[in-house]
Amino acid sequence: MAAVAWLPFSARAQVAPSVLDDATVLRPGMLRIEGIFGVARTEQRYGLGTPGRRDGSLEPLAVDYSIESLGTAQLPGLAGIEQRIRDLSGIPAYMLSLGRPVISSEVSSTTVPISLDVGVTSRFMIGVTVPYVKTRNQVRFDFNPARVEGNVGFNPALVPGIALTTNTAFRDQVTQAAASLRAALDFCASNPASGNCPQLEANRAAAEALIVESRGFRDQVDAVYGSDTVTSPSLLVPRAASIAQALVDQHAADYNSAYRTFLALSPGDADPIAARPFAAQTPIAAGQAQAIFTDPDSRFGVAANPIESVQRISVGDVEVSAKLLLFDSFRETGARFGVRSAVGAAFRLATGREDDPDDFFDVPTGDGQNDVEVRTTLDVMLARRVTASLRARYTIQLPDRFNVRITDAPGDAFPAAYRLQEVDRDLGDIISFEAVPRFAVSEHFSIVGHYLLRRKGEDRYSGRFTIPDAVTGIGELDLDAATLQAETEATEHRSGFGFSFSLQQAAMEGRSRWPIEISYLHTRTIRGSGGNQPKWSQDILQLRILTSIFGG
């Protein structure tokens, strides 16, 4: 996935393309300088397979992190702690829960591509586009906001204080109670008729079992809760008032009661085991959860970047392009109907910053691989004031190798660091269709509409890896990169409107000193599918300047 990772989504460097382009090819010697300021925002996606939601319905970008009970299903590294608490509490089906993460995500991408296009012949032009890209994921993070979630907390005995003192007292009291009963049994073996010895001898087997069981329980408590002689107790222990802690306390109380009986203590005598293992007093807070996710020693297996807002600024994917004019009847004098068509191609270089696998909420400025794109454009003039551009693009995303944390399913949150592998990747090809109708209000001003249909194919990943038990701590694990292919297809429908103000034609005819064109377009995603298709809201401001550089 970061994640979200997930974010569970990605952003192309070209979020704001030149959507107001048409089939025009520059005349020989003409240079067109184009600058675009595009801003795209999203905080929702069209989901797929999300429990409790209909496929294709809108859901928050960070929905995969909406986990009611974060435990070993998401963090397998907690399995050892969970098993020790099971053994200690006597609950075979005990499920450890850190509590509930609350995460929201709002992504924005600012793209400023600068393009230079040059007319080579009357039918052929070339160009280059260098985009500046800034992406930002505004992340809000909290953990256990109600302060009652989760059944474990950080072990308070990890630092000197009352918890460590209490646990040490419990260990010493169990040790002393067992030693006292052992001494009594040894004495009664030689003096069976003395004092309480007849009763003790009659229940010798139970007394011997109590010594063994209580010492075993003491050692388990020592390993989990810690004492002054334990160097590596559990990082997490049951919370006060939790079921597991109540049962641990009950076991301690039962052993205390049994020792009172076997040692024949009177009601006024002090309890041999008065102390209780010191529980976590508070649920895990946001700062502590961050420590779990970012721990570089991978004690919890994640070793990721903090869950926080992320901003990336870099050059995006640089593009070189060419366009060939096939037919143009627009220039015919007095024509009320015209057709103009062109074909083109582009090569997009992987110069943007690719996804960081250790940051689940990183939004890259590029995909990290090269693309080849073929294009065709058809302009139709229906009347003097009404024209339309119809465009089709097919993008071939070239194979590469990529570092990624291999998850078992698309919605897996917080994948472990040992899942990070270099895999073979072939991102799905993209086909898109656009319709841009224009109505000329005047010679220089046009109202513009826009519709986009974009379809992305399924990604392909390959690579198999075996992670040994010494690394996972939960047994040998087989990883297959093909699991990353799920929910990588996407379909998007987008519509919008805008305007265009142009003096370029007037300048070429000598009627204006300023050969410029200014356009604005606002678009929104109106429908999508695939599971990771964002619902974009996009604003694009486009400036074009035309000048002659050779040939007059």
N, C-alpha and C positions, 0 to 999 in steps of 0.2 A: 504494500500500500504505500501524515503523515501524516502513514500514515500515512492523514490526512494526511504522509505517510499521511498528508494525509492528515498531505492531505490525501488521501483517497482521491485527487484531481491534479491537472497540470495546466499550465498556460503557455501558449505558443508565443514566440517573440513577436510574430506578426498578428497581434490581437486586433490591430486597427489597420487593415490593408487599404489600398487606394480604391475604395469602393466606387468612386465617381469616375473611374477610368472608362474609356470607350475604345473603339477600333481605330482611332486616329493615329496616323504615323506622321512624325515630324518631317518637314521638308528638309532637303539636304542643307547642312550647315546650321540648322537651328538647334539651340540648346534649351532644354526645359529644366528648370530647377524647381523641385517640388519638396515642400516641407509639410509634414502632417503632425498634428498634435492630437493623439487619440487617448482617451481614458475609458477603460472598461472596468465594471464592478460586478461582483456577484457575492451572494451569501447563501444561495440555494442551488440545488442540483435536482435533476430528474432521476429518481431512485429506481433501483431494481433489486428485488429480493430482500428488501429491508423488512425484518419482522414487524408485523402490525401496520404495514403501509402498503398501499396499492402500487403495483409497478407503474412507473411513469409519473407518479405524483411528486410534487415538490417536497423537498426535505432539506434540513440544514446541511451545509457542507460538512460539518463536523459530526454528523449523525452517527458515524461508526464509533465515535468516542463517547456516545451516550450509553454508558454501562452502569446499570443499577448496582451491580455488585462486582467489583474488580477483584479477581482472584486468580487461581492457578490456571484457569482456562485462557486467560490473557497473559499471565506471567508464570510460565511453568517452573521457573526458578524458585517459586514459593512452595513447591511440592514437598520438599524436605521438612520445612517448618510445619506445613499442614499435617503431615504424617505424625510428627512428634507430638503435636497437640491432640491428634486423634488418640494416640497411644496413652497420653497422659490423662485425658479427660474420660476416656472410655467410650467415645462417640465414634463408631466405625465410619459413619457417613458425614463426619464433620467437614464443612466447606469453609475454608478460610476466606474472609472478605476484608479487603482494605477499605472498602466503602465505595462512594460514588464520585467519579470525576465529573465536573461540569465544564464543558469546553464549547466555545463558540468561535466561529471563523468568518471573517469577511475579507475577501480578496479584491485587490485592485491592481490594475496594470496600466502604467502610463507608457505609451510608445511614441517615440518621435523619430520616424524614419526620414532621412534626407536622401532624395533621389536625384540623379543626374541622367537625363535622357538626351541622346544626340541623334539627329536625322543623318543617315549615311547616304541613302539614295531616296528617290521619291517614294519608294515602297518599303524601305527597310530602316529600322532604327535599333540602337542598342542602349542599354542603361545599366546603372548600378545603384543599389539601395543599401544604405548603411543605417540600421536602426539603433537608436539609444533607447534602452528599456529599463524601466524601474517597476519592480513588482513589490507588493506589500501584502502580507497576510496579517490582518489585525486580529490577534488571538486573545481571548479572555479565558482565564483559567481559574477554577476554584476546585476545592476538594472537600467533600463532606460539609456542604454549606449549612445544613441543619444541625451539625455537631452531634448527631446521634447515629450516623451511619457507620457501618463496618463492625466487625466483631474482634478485631485485633488493633493494637497500636504499637508504637515504638517502645521497646523495652526500657523502662525507667532505670533499671539497674546497670545500664551501659555507662552511666556516670556515677561517681561516688555520691551517696546520699542515703535517705531512709529506705529506698527500695533494696539497695545492696545490703544494708544492715539487716533488714527484715528477712531477706532470703538466706543470709548467712545464719541468722538465728534459727530459722526453720531447719536448715541442714543439721546444725549442731543439736537441736532438740530431738530430731528423729534419731540421730546417731546415739545420743545419750539414752533415749528411751530404749532403743534396741540393745544397747550395752547393759542397761539395768535389767532387762528381761532375760538377757543371756546369762548374766551373773545369777539371777534368781533360779533359772532352770538348772544351772550347774550345781548350785547349792542344794536344790531339792533332789537332785539325782543321788546325793549322799545322805540327805536328811528328809526322806519322803514324808515323815509324819510331823515335821516342824511347821508351825504357823500356817501359812496359806498353801503349803506344799501339796497337801492332798488334792486340793482343787486344781492346782497348777499341773500336777502330774496327770490328773485325769484328762486334762486338755493339752498335753504336751505337744501333740502334732499340730494343733491349731496355733499354739504359741510359737512353735518353730516356723510355721508358715508365715505368721505375722512378721517375724524378724526379717525373713527373706523378702517378703512383699514390700514392707515399709522401706527397707534399704533400697530396693529397686525403684520404688516411687521417689525416694529422696534423690537418687542419682538422675532420674528423668527430670525432676524439677530443677535440679542443679544445672543440667545441660540446657534446659530451655530458659529458665528465669535467671540463672547465674548466681554466684556467691563470690566471696573474696578469694576463692581458689580457682575459679573458672575464668579462663582468659577469653573464650569465644562463646558466650551465650547466644541465644537466638536474638536476632534483631527485632523480632516481633513476638509479642506475647498476647494472650487473651485480654480483652478489655474488662474492666470492672463491671459487674452486673451482667456480663454475657453468660450464655448457657455453659460454655466451656469453662469459664472461670468459676462459675458456681459449682460445677462438678468437681473441679480440682480442689476447691475449698471443702467440698463434701467428703472427698476421699481423705483429705488431711484430717477432717473432723472424725471420720470413722476410725482412722488409725489411732487418733488420740483417745477415743472412747475405748477401743480395744486394749490399749496399753493401760488405761486406768483400771480396767477390769482385771487383766492378768497381773498387774502389780498391786492389786487390792488397795487402791488409794481411797481414802475417805473423802466425803463431799467437800471438806474444807481444804484438801490438798490442792496445790497448783496443778494445772494441766501439764502433762509431760510435753505435749506438742501444742503450744499456744499460738505460735506464729503461723502465718499463712503466706504462700507465695505471693509476691507483690505484683498486682495486675497493672496493665496500662490504664492510666486514669482518664485519658482523653483520646478521642478518635484522631486519626491521621489528618493533619492539616495540609494546606497547599504546599508550603515550603518543604515539609517532610516528604510529600509525594514527589516533588521535584527531585529530591535526593534519591528516591527509589529509581526514577526513570533515568537519571543522569549518572548514577554511580559508576565511575570509571573502572572499578574493580569487577564489574559485572556480577556482583553478588546476587542481583536480581535478574541478570541476563540482558537488560535493555541497553544500558550504556549509550543513551541518545543525547541529543541536545535538549536544553530546557524547553518546556512548553511555554512559548512566549511569542510575541509579535516578531515577524521576520521581514526584513527589507533587503532586496537585492537590486543593485544598480550595475549595469554593464552594457557593453555593446551586444546587440541581439544577433540574429543569424543574418549575415551579409548575403545579399543576393545580386547576381549578375543576370541580365535578361536580354532578350532580343524579340523584335516583333516585325512581322512581314504583312504588308497590306495586300490582300487578294483582290479586292474589288471595291470601287467607290463611285457611286453615282450621285453623292451629295453635292458635288461641285458643278453639276449640270445647271446651267442658268435657267431660272424659272421653275425648277423642279418642285413639285408638291409631294412627290413620293420618291424616296431614295433608299438605297441599301448600301451599307459599307461593311466589309468583313475583313478580319485579320486573324492571323494565328501567331502564336508566340511560344517561347520556352524560357525557362529560368533554371538556374542552378543555385541552390541555397546552401551556404556553407555553415558548418556547425561551429560558429564563432560565439554563440551565446553561452551563458553559464547553465550547465545542466543541473539536474536535481541532486541534492545532497541526501544520500541514503540515511544519514544519521540525524537529519532534521525532518521530523514527520510533517511539519507545517511550512516547509520551504516551498516557494513558488519559483521555478526556474525561469530564466530569460531565454531559454532555448531548449530544444530536445536533446542536444548532444550528438546528433547525427546529420548527415547531408541529405538533401532532397533534390529531386529532379521534378520539374513541373512543366506540363504542357497546357497551353491556353488557347481558347478560340473565342472571338467576340464578333457579334453581329449587331450592327446598329441599323435601326429602321426608322425612317422619317414617314410618319403617317399623314402629316399635314405640316404647314409651315411652322406651327407652334408646338406640335406634338412629335416627340421622338422617344425612342426607347433603346436601351442597350441590353442585349442578352449575352451573358458570359457563361462559359463552362471551363472548369479547371480540373485537371487530374494530377494529383501529387503522388509521386512515387517516393516513399520514405526508404532510404537505402539501409541495408543491414549494418550492424555495428556490434561492439561489445560494450557492456554496461554493468556498473556496480549497483547492486540492488539487494535489499533484504527480501528473501523469498518467503512469502506468506502462503498459508494453506488455502486461504479464501480471501476475497477482496475486502471484506469488512474486518479482517483481523487487525486489531489495534496493538500498538507497542510490540512489534516483532523483535525478537532477541537479536543481540549483536552477532551471535554466531550464525545467523541466517544470511549475513552479508556475503555475497558471492559475486564473482564476475561471470556474467551469462551472455550467451548469444541472443541478440535482439533484432527483430525486424518489425518496426512499427507499422500498423495497418495503413494502407494507401487511402487517400482522401479524394473524393470526387465532390464537386460543388457546382451548383447552378445559381446564377443571379439574374434578376430582372431589375432594371433601373429605368423606369419611365420618367420623362421630363416634360414639363409644360412651360413654354416660354411666355412669361407674362409681358416681357418687353424684349428688345434686342439684346439686352445685357443681363437680364434677371430671369431665372428659371426656378420653378418649384420642382422638387425631385422626390420620387418615391423609391423604395428599395425592398426587395425580397430576396432572401438567401435560403437555399436548401443545401445542407452540408452533410455528407455521409462518410464516416470513417470506418474502415474495416478493422477486423480483429488483429491485435498485435500477436506476434509469434515470439516465444521465448524457448530456449533450449539449454539444457545443462542439468546434470544429475550430480549430487554431492552427498557424501556420507559424513556426518558429524559424529565423532566418537563420544562415548559417555563421559570421558575425562573432560570434555569441553562443555557438554550440555548439562551434566549433573543429573540428568533424568533418563539416561539410557541412550543408546545409539539412535540417531535420527537420520532418515533419508529425506533429502529435499529434491524436488523436481521443479525446475523453473517453469514448466508448462502451466503450473497453477496460476502464474501471473497473467495468463491470457484472459481469464474470466472477467467479464464486464469491461472490456476494452473497446468494444464496438460502440459507436455513438451516432446519433442522428440529431440534427438541429435544424429548426425552422426559425428564421429571424426576419423581422420586418421593421421598416423605419421610414423616415421622411426627412427632408431637408431643403436646402436651397443652394443655388449657385449664382455668383455674380462674376461675369467675365468681360474683360476688355481686350482679350487677345485677338479676336478677329478684327476688331476695329483698329487695333494697333498695327496689324499686318497690312491693313488697307490705308494706313496713314491718317486715320481719323482719331487716334488717341496716342498720347505719349506714354501710357502705362500699360504694357502688355502683361497684365496680371489676371489671375482668376482666383476667387475666394469661394470656397464651398463649405457647407456645414451639413452634417448628417447625424441624426440620432436613431439608433436601432435598439431593439430589444429581442431577446429570444422569446418566442411565443409558444414553442413546443419543443420537447426533446425526449430522448430515450437512450437507454444504454447503461444507466447506473452511475456514470460519472460525467454526464453532460451538464455543465453549469448553465444557469439561467443568467445570461449576460445582459447588462445594460451598458450601452456604449455611445460615446459622443466623440465625433471626429471633426476637426477643423483642418481644412486643406488649403494651402497657398501654393500657386504655381506662377512662375515667372518665365517668360519666353524671351529669348534673345538670339541674335545671330552671331555665330563665332567664325564662320568661313563661308565662302560662296555667295555672300550678299543676300 
